[in-house]
Amino acid sequence: MTYSPTFGNTATQADPFAHTEVHVLKVEFIMASHRVSGELRYGGPPRRVVDMLNAIDTGYIMIYDGVVDNAARPGEGARTFDAAQVRRDAIMLAIPRSDATLTDGSFESVKKLPIQATYVVPGYDISGNMHLVAEADPVTTPILSTRHFVPITDATVTPAHDGASFKEEIVIVNLACALFYAPHISSD
């Protein structure tokens, strides 16, 4: 039999958040001159990368166990890091490299419709499906008036200069960096 030298609640019992599960999402950020790949770590319920980026109120996000690299010449001068701060407004595009485990029917989900659209940020064109609530008009909704991050699904990213286009399941566009937005409107 062992005896505890403490009386009352243990630290874990006193702090119900002491053993909060830490979630890890792998992500790649594309900035004007560099790419940063690494891990986002957070506690609490599972979150999507876009939700984490939209919740930033400190001006930066922490990223762990990653690599910073030249966006135009990958591999040239790549440097690893244990932890880094990335300025929110410097992130033009974010590409999730792992999925958050979310339950269907989340109380935060809102039924949205896919709308084909093109965005331009410095150095890149992104085409794919943006998602708007059914009542929203993609032409008159003031998309570029916000500083939110928006997910584009079935995305094609085309560098404005050198490099081949590439496809991603999801690309998150920082509207604070967007120079251009055009919904693809059918003429029928």
C-alpha positions in Angstrom: 0.0 0.0 0.0 1.3 3.5 -0.9 0.5 6.7 0.9 0.2 10.0 -0.8 2.1 12.8 1.0 -0.6 15.3 -0.2 -4.0 16.0 1.1 -7.0 17.2 -0.9 -7.2 17.3 -4.6 -4.2 16.4 -6.7 -3.0 19.0 -9.3 -4.9 17.0 -12.0 -8.1 17.0 -10.0 -7.8 20.8 -9.2 -7.1 21.7 -12.8 -9.5 19.8 -15.2 -7.6 21.1 -18.2 -4.2 19.9 -17.0 -4.3 16.9 -19.3 -6.0 18.3 -22.3 -5.3 16.3 -25.4 -2.9 18.1 -27.8 -3.9 17.9 -31.4 -1.4 18.2 -34.2 -2.2 19.4 -37.8 0.5 19.5 -40.5 0.3 22.5 -42.7 2.2 24.4 -45.4 2.1 28.2 -45.5 3.0 30.0 -48.8 4.2 33.6 -48.3 5.6 36.1 -50.8 9.1 34.8 -50.8 9.1 31.6 -48.6 7.2 28.5 -47.8 6.9 27.2 -44.2 5.9 23.6 -43.5 5.4 22.3 -40.0 2.9 21.4 -37.3 0.1 23.5 -35.6 -0.4 22.3 -32.1 -3.5 23.1 -30.0 -5.7 21.9 -27.2 -9.5 21.6 -27.0 -11.8 20.2 -29.6 -10.6 19.3 -33.1 -10.4 22.3 -35.4 -9.8 22.9 -39.1 -6.8 24.8 -40.2 -9.0 27.6 -41.6 -10.8 27.9 -38.2 -7.4 28.2 -36.4 -6.2 30.9 -38.8 -9.4 32.9 -38.5 -9.2 32.8 -34.7 -5.7 34.5 -34.6 -5.9 37.6 -32.6 -2.2 38.0 -31.7 -1.0 38.8 -35.2 0.9 35.6 -35.5 0.6 31.8 -35.3 3.0 29.3 -33.8 4.3 26.5 -35.9 6.5 23.6 -34.7 9.0 21.1 -36.1 9.2 22.6 -39.5 11.2 23.8 -42.5 11.4 27.3 -44.0 12.3 27.3 -47.7 12.5 29.6 -50.7 9.1 29.6 -52.4 10.6 30.0 -55.9 13.5 27.6 -55.5 12.5 24.8 -53.1 15.4 23.1 -51.4 17.8 26.0 -51.9 18.8 27.1 -48.5 16.0 25.2 -46.6 16.3 25.6 -42.8 14.7 23.5 -40.1 13.3 24.9 -36.8 11.8 23.6 -33.6 9.3 26.5 -33.1 8.6 29.7 -35.0 6.1 32.5 -35.2 4.5 33.3 -38.6 2.9 36.6 -39.1 -0.8 36.2 -39.9 -0.9 38.8 -42.7 2.2 37.3 -44.4 0.4 34.0 -45.0 -1.0 34.2 -48.5 -2.0 30.6 -48.8 -2.3 27.7 -46.3 -2.4 24.1 -47.4 -3.5 21.5 -44.8 -1.2 18.5 -45.0 -3.2 16.4 -42.5 -6.9 16.3 -41.7 -8.6 17.3 -38.4 -10.9 14.7 -37.1 -14.3 16.4 -37.0 -17.6 14.9 -36.2 -20.4 15.1 -38.8 -23.1 17.5 -37.9 -20.9 19.9 -35.9 -22.8 22.7 -34.4 -20.6 25.1 -36.3 -21.4 23.7 -39.7 -23.6 25.7 -42.0 -25.0 24.4 -45.3 -23.1 26.0 -48.1 -23.0 25.7 -51.9 -19.8 25.4 -54.0 -19.2 28.3 -56.4 -16.4 28.1 -59.0 -14.1 31.1 -58.4 -10.7 32.5 -59.1 -8.5 34.4 -56.6 -5.2 36.1 -57.2 -2.7 36.8 -54.5 0.8 38.1 -55.2 2.5 35.5 -57.4 -0.3 33.0 -57.6 -3.7 32.4 -59.2 -6.0 30.0 -57.3 -9.1 28.5 -59.0 -11.6 26.1 -57.4 -14.8 25.9 -55.4 -15.4 28.6 -52.7 -18.4 27.9 -50.5 -21.2 30.3 -49.8 -24.5 30.0 -48.0 -27.3 29.4 -50.5 -28.8 32.8 -50.2 -25.6 34.7 -50.9 -25.0 36.2 -54.4 -21.3 35.4 -55.3 -21.2 38.6 -57.5 -22.5 41.1 -54.9 -21.3 39.6 -51.7 -18.3 41.7 -50.6 -15.8 38.9 -50.4 -12.7 41.1 -50.5 -13.9 43.4 -47.8 -12.9 41.0 -45.0 -9.6 39.8 -43.7 -10.7 36.2 -43.2 -9.1 33.1 -44.5 -11.4 31.1 -46.9 -11.1 27.5 -48.0 -11.1 26.7 -51.7 -11.7 23.1 -52.5 -10.6 21.2 -55.6 -8.1 23.9 -56.1 -5.6 24.5 -58.9 -2.7 26.8 -57.9 -0.8 28.4 -60.8 2.4 30.4 -60.2 2.3 33.8 -61.9 5.9 33.4 -63.1 8.0 30.2 -63.0 6.8 26.8 -62.0 4.1 24.3 -62.8 0.5 24.5 -61.7 -0.4 22.1 -58.9 -3.7 20.7 -57.6 -4.7 20.5 -53.9 -7.9 19.2 -52.2 -8.0 22.4 -50.1 -6.1 25.7 -50.3 -6.9 28.3 -47.8 -6.7 31.9 -49.2 -5.9 34.9 -46.9 -8.4 37.6 -48.2 -6.1 40.2 -46.6 -3.6 39.3 -49.4 -6.1 38.8 -52.2 -5.8 41.2 -55.1 -8.6 39.9 -57.2 -11.7 37.7 -56.9 -14.0 36.5 -59.7 -16.8 34.1 -59.4 -17.3 31.9 -62.5 -20.9 32.8 -63.5 -22.6 30.6 -66.1 -24.4 32.4 -68.8 -27.5 30.2 -69.0 
